Amino acid sequence: MPLLAGIGPFGPLELVVILFIVVLIFGVGKLPEVGGAIGKSVREFRKATRDEEEEQKNAQASANGRTESEPGTAAIDAPDVIYCGECGTKNPRSAKFCAQCGHAIGAPVS
């Protein structure tokens, strides 16, 4: 297991102790709220990371004389990408749900 801040690997016993401490601090009733807040934070972090990667790709593409601003041209350049019908976010073709809004992504229309 990887080391975390020089503490050492976390085993099942350590994780149970950490979970017990979290339950003591927040209480059983607040755990769904805490979990939801953590999930939302992770989604926002992923979005920010993805936005930075897209900006870098767009900068490289514009340096090469291409732009990915048009959804039709991006689909031709990257056949493994599918756009969400709800919010327009790029997702891998294998995705069942949109990474941005969580909307179900149907089979692409041919």
C-alpha positions in Angstrom: 0.0 0.0 0.0 1.2 3.5 -0.7 2.5 5.7 2.1 0.4 8.7 3.1 2.5 11.7 4.4 5.0 9.3 5.9 2.4 7.8 8.2 2.6 4.3 6.7 0.1 2.0 4.9 -3.5 2.0 6.1 -4.8 -1.4 6.9 -8.4 -2.5 7.7 -8.0 -1.8 11.4 -6.8 1.7 10.9 -9.6 2.5 8.5 -12.2 1.2 11.1 -10.6 3.4 13.7 -10.8 6.4 11.4 -14.4 5.6 10.5 -15.3 5.3 14.2 -13.7 8.7 15.0 -15.6 10.3 12.1 -18.9 8.8 13.4 -18.1 10.2 16.9 -17.4 13.7 15.5 -20.2 14.1 13.0 -22.8 11.6 14.3 -24.7 9.0 12.3 -27.3 11.5 11.1 -24.8 13.8 9.5 -22.8 11.1 7.6 -25.0 11.4 4.4 -24.4 15.2 4.3 -20.7 14.8 4.9 -20.5 12.1 2.2 -22.4 14.3 -0.2 -20.2 17.2 0.5 -17.1 15.1 -0.1 -18.5 13.8 -3.4 -19.4 17.3 -4.6 -15.9 18.4 -3.8 -14.3 15.5 -5.7 -16.6 16.3 -8.7 -15.6 20.0 -8.6 -11.9 19.0 -8.4 -12.2 16.7 -11.4 -14.0 19.4 -13.4 -11.3 21.9 -12.6 -8.6 19.5 -13.6 -10.4 18.5 -16.8 -10.9 22.2 -17.7 -7.2 22.9 -17.3 -6.4 19.8 -19.5 -8.9 21.1 -22.2 -7.3 24.5 -22.1 -3.9 23.0 -22.7 -5.2 20.8 -25.5 -6.9 23.9 -27.1 -3.7 25.9 -26.8 -1.8 23.1 -28.5 -4.4 22.7 -31.2 -4.5 26.4 -31.9 -0.7 26.4 -32.1 -1.0 23.6 -34.7 -3.7 25.6 -36.6 -6.7 23.6 -35.4 -9.5 24.6 -33.0 -11.8 22.3 -31.1 -14.5 24.9 -30.5 -17.0 23.2 -32.8 -18.5 19.9 -31.5 -18.7 18.4 -35.0 -15.0 18.8 -35.7 -13.9 17.5 -32.2 -16.0 14.4 -32.8 -14.1 13.8 -36.1 -10.7 14.4 -34.5 -11.6 12.2 -31.5 -13.9 9.3 -32.3 -13.7 8.0 -28.8 -15.5 11.1 -27.4 -19.3 11.5 -27.0 -21.1 14.7 -25.9 -23.7 14.8 -23.2 -27.1 15.7 -24.7 -28.0 17.6 -21.5 -25.0 19.8 -20.8 -22.7 19.3 -23.8 -19.7 18.0 -21.8 -17.2 15.7 -23.6 -17.2 12.2 -22.1 -15.5 9.0 -23.2 -17.6 6.9 -25.6 -17.8 4.1 -23.0 -19.4 6.4 -20.4 -22.9 5.5 -19.3 -23.5 8.8 -17.4 -22.1 12.3 -17.9 -19.2 13.1 -15.7 -20.4 16.7 -15.3 -24.2 16.5 -14.7 -24.8 12.8 -14.2 -27.3 12.6 -17.0 -27.6 9.2 -18.7 -25.8 9.1 -22.0 -27.7 7.1 -24.6 -26.3 5.3 -27.5 -25.0 7.6 -30.2 -27.3 8.2 -33.2 -25.7 7.1 -36.4 
